[in-house]
Amino acid sequence: LKRNAQAIYQDLVDQLGFTASYESVKRFVRALRHIDPKQFDRLEFAPGEEAQVDYGEGALTRDPKSGRYRRPRLFVMTLRYSRRSFRRVVWKSSQQIWAQLHEGAFRYFGGAVGYVVLDNLKEGVVTPDLYEPELNRLYGAVLAHYGVVADPARVRDPNRKGTVENAIQHTQGTALAGRRFESLEAQNSFLEHWETNWASKRIHGSMRRQVEAMFQEEKPHLRPLPATGFRYFSELVRTVYDDTTVRVDHSDYAARPAPIGSQVVVRLYET
């Protein structure tokens, strides 16, 4: 009947003259309560198929502006097949930093994966949707440059990216617990050392194999890196003048075939 222990206790007192305490009823009900565990299917992934990404918190680090210790953001990308991870701490995130961290991870691994599973962070996903999520345009362009597809996890479905969440917890609980760093560079250097000398040498619990050995199997299956890195840009909206041009930084650029008076999106590169 889905009645809680408090309701059962009250009925016992009113209807049967129950004289024992409420705590005794709670103990009895607790012994009867049975919750079926949720079933999760273990998924198998091919080498180079998937990576998972997420943010956590890094170790206390001295802020160069305030001189105080605070926690930076910890970015982790974990290859789903081998569990090899790329880790970097940053003070703040943005659309470009999020994309640059992905690019840094691909360069670190020596190749890219088929698709990357991410949370619905605003840096990567503008509009969450199960079938047609809208990606940040800069992030989408970086992934396209490396031939990678984004696969945002469903909202409130953390188990879809449990591999990277476990990697973050492992990093926080083993590598960074109780440590302080004087700079982001020092923490990043330590994280790379720890991954190479400790994390990648461990025997993975469920696979019963060394992470580094599995990574060496996976590496030939990663997508080749493009010859050049991605050219980052910002986007502006400009109105097309009656001479069919748009103005950006005191210079005019042809906008044909965009109609006069329409608004167009302009990508502004560093050069």
C-alpha positions in Angstrom: 0.0 0.0 0.0 3.1 2.2 0.0 2.5 3.4 3.6 5.5 4.6 5.5 6.7 3.5 9.0 5.1 6.6 10.6 1.6 5.7 9.2 1.9 2.1 10.2 2.9 3.0 13.7 0.0 5.4 14.1 -2.5 2.7 12.9 -1.0 0.2 15.3 -1.5 2.6 18.2 -5.0 3.6 17.2 -6.4 0.3 16.2 -4.5 -2.3 18.2 -3.3 -0.4 21.3 0.4 -0.8 20.3 2.6 0.1 23.2 6.1 -0.3 21.8 8.1 2.7 20.4 8.1 4.1 16.9 11.8 3.1 16.6 10.8 -0.6 16.9 8.4 -0.2 14.0 11.1 1.5 11.9 13.5 -1.3 12.5 10.9 -3.9 11.6 9.9 -2.1 8.4 13.5 -1.6 7.4 14.0 -5.3 7.6 11.1 -5.9 5.3 12.0 -3.3 2.7 13.4 -4.8 -0.5 14.7 -2.7 -3.4 15.6 -4.5 -6.6 19.0 -3.2 -7.9 19.0 -1.5 -11.2 20.4 -3.6 -14.1 23.1 -2.1 -16.2 24.4 -3.8 -19.3 28.2 -3.7 -19.8 28.9 -2.2 -23.2 31.9 -3.2 -25.3 33.6 -0.7 -27.5 36.1 -1.1 -30.4 39.5 0.5 -30.2 39.4 4.2 -31.3 35.6 4.2 -31.3 34.7 6.4 -28.3 36.1 8.9 -25.8 34.2 10.5 -22.9 34.9 14.0 -21.5 33.9 15.9 -18.4 34.9 18.6 -15.9 35.8 18.0 -12.2 37.7 20.0 -9.6 41.5 20.0 -9.5 43.7 20.3 -6.4 44.2 23.6 -4.5 46.4 25.9 -6.6 47.8 29.4 -5.9 45.8 32.0 -7.9 48.4 34.4 -9.5 46.0 37.3 -9.2 44.9 37.0 -5.5 47.8 34.9 -4.2 45.3 32.6 -2.5 44.7 28.9 -3.1 41.6 27.8 -4.9 40.6 24.9 -7.0 40.8 25.1 -10.8 38.6 23.1 -13.2 39.9 19.7 -14.1 39.2 18.5 -17.7 39.5 14.8 -18.4 39.1 12.9 -21.7 39.2 9.1 -21.3 39.4 6.7 -24.2 36.6 4.2 -23.7 38.4 1.1 -24.9 41.8 1.4 -23.1 40.8 3.9 -20.3 43.9 6.0 -21.1 43.2 9.6 -20.0 44.3 13.1 -20.8 44.0 15.6 -17.9 44.4 19.4 -17.8 43.5 22.0 -15.2 42.3 25.5 -16.2 41.2 28.5 -14.2 38.1 29.1 -16.2 36.2 27.6 -19.1 34.8 29.1 -22.3 33.7 27.8 -25.7 37.2 28.2 -27.1 39.0 26.7 -24.0 36.6 23.7 -24.1 37.4 23.2 -27.8 41.2 23.7 -27.3 41.2 21.1 -24.5 39.7 18.6 -26.9 42.3 19.4 -29.5 45.0 19.1 -26.9 43.7 15.6 -26.0 43.7 14.4 -29.6 47.3 15.6 -30.0 48.3 14.0 -26.7 46.8 10.6 -27.8 48.3 10.9 -31.3 44.9 10.6 -33.0 41.2 11.2 -32.7 38.2 8.9 -31.9 35.1 8.2 -33.9 32.8 10.1 -31.4 33.0 11.8 -28.1 30.4 11.6 -25.3 30.0 14.8 -23.3 27.6 16.3 -20.8 25.2 19.0 -21.8 27.7 21.8 -20.8 27.0 25.1 -22.4 30.5 25.2 -23.7 29.7 22.3 -26.0 25.9 22.0 -26.3 23.6 25.0 -27.0 20.3 23.1 -27.0 20.1 19.6 -25.5 18.0 17.1 -27.5 18.0 13.4 -27.6 18.1 13.2 -31.4 19.2 16.6 -32.8 21.3 18.4 -30.1 22.5 21.9 -31.2 26.3 22.1 -30.7 28.3 25.2 -30.0 29.4 26.3 -33.5 33.1 26.6 -32.6 33.1 23.3 -30.8 31.3 21.6 -33.7 33.9 23.1 -36.2 36.8 21.8 -34.1 35.3 18.3 -34.0 34.7 18.4 -37.7 38.3 19.4 -38.3 39.4 16.2 -36.6 36.6 14.0 -38.1 34.9 13.4 -34.7 31.1 13.3 -34.0 29.7 14.6 -30.7 27.3 12.4 -28.8 25.8 14.4 -25.8 24.5 12.3 -23.0 20.8 12.4 -22.2 20.0 14.9 -19.4 20.3 13.4 -16.0 21.8 10.2 -17.4 25.3 10.2 -15.8 25.9 6.5 -16.4 26.3 7.1 -20.1 29.7 8.7 -19.3 30.6 6.7 -16.2 34.1 5.9 -17.6 35.3 9.5 -17.5 33.5 10.1 -14.2 35.4 7.2 -12.6 38.6 8.7 -14.1 37.9 12.0 -12.4 37.2 10.4 -9.1 40.4 8.3 -9.4 42.4 11.4 -10.2 41.0 13.4 -7.3 41.2 10.6 -4.8 44.6 9.2 -5.7 46.7 11.7 -7.6 45.5 15.1 -6.2 44.2 14.2 -2.7 46.0 16.4 0.0 48.2 18.2 -2.6 48.8 21.9 -3.3 50.4 23.5 -6.3 52.0 26.8 -6.8 50.8 27.1 -10.4 48.6 25.5 -13.0 51.7 24.5 -15.0 53.0 22.6 -11.9 49.7 20.7 -11.5 49.5 19.9 -15.2 53.1 18.7 -15.2 52.4 16.5 -12.2 49.2 15.1 -13.8 51.0 14.1 -17.0 53.8 12.4 -14.9 51.2 10.6 -12.8 49.3 9.3 -15.9 52.5 8.1 -17.5 54.1 6.5 -14.5 51.1 5.3 -12.5 47.6 5.5 -14.0 48.5 4.0 -17.3 50.6 1.2 -15.6 47.7 0.0 -13.5 45.7 -3.2 -14.1 42.1 -2.2 -14.9 39.7 -3.8 -12.4 37.1 -5.2 -14.8 39.3 -5.9 -17.8 42.2 -7.4 -15.8 44.6 -5.9 -18.2 47.2 -3.0 -18.1 45.8 0.3 -19.4 49.0 1.1 -21.3 49.0 -2.3 -23.1 45.4 -1.7 -24.2 46.3 1.8 -25.3 49.0 0.5 -27.5 46.4 -1.8 -29.1 44.1 1.2 -29.5 46.5 3.7 -30.9 46.7 2.4 -34.5 42.9 2.6 -34.7 42.7 6.3 -33.8 41.9 8.6 -36.7 45.0 10.3 -38.2 45.5 13.9 -37.1 45.2 16.6 -39.8 48.4 18.2 -40.9 47.5 21.6 -39.4 45.8 22.6 -36.2 42.4 24.2 -36.1 42.1 28.0 -36.9 40.0 29.5 -34.1 37.5 32.2 -34.7 34.9 34.4 -33.2 31.5 35.1 -34.8 29.8 38.4 -35.4 26.4 39.3 -36.9 26.5 42.1 -39.5 23.9 43.8 -41.7 24.5 43.8 -45.5 24.7 47.4 -46.8 23.2 48.6 -50.0 26.5 48.2 -51.8 26.3 44.4 -50.8 29.1 44.7 -48.3 29.5 44.2 -44.5 31.8 46.2 -42.3 34.2 44.5 -39.9 36.8 46.5 -38.0 36.6 49.5 -40.3 37.0 47.4 -43.4 34.4 46.4 -46.0 34.0 42.9 -47.3 31.8 41.6 -50.1 28.7 39.7 -48.8 27.1 38.6 -52.1 24.9 36.7 -52.7 23.4 37.7 -49.3 20.4 40.1 -50.0 20.8 43.8 -49.1 19.5 44.5 -45.6 19.8 40.9 -44.4 21.9 39.8 -41.5 24.9 37.5 -42.0 27.2 35.6 -39.6 30.9 36.6 -40.1 33.7 34.5 -38.8 36.6 36.6 -37.5 40.0 34.8 -37.4 43.2 35.9 -35.7 44.7 36.9 -39.1 
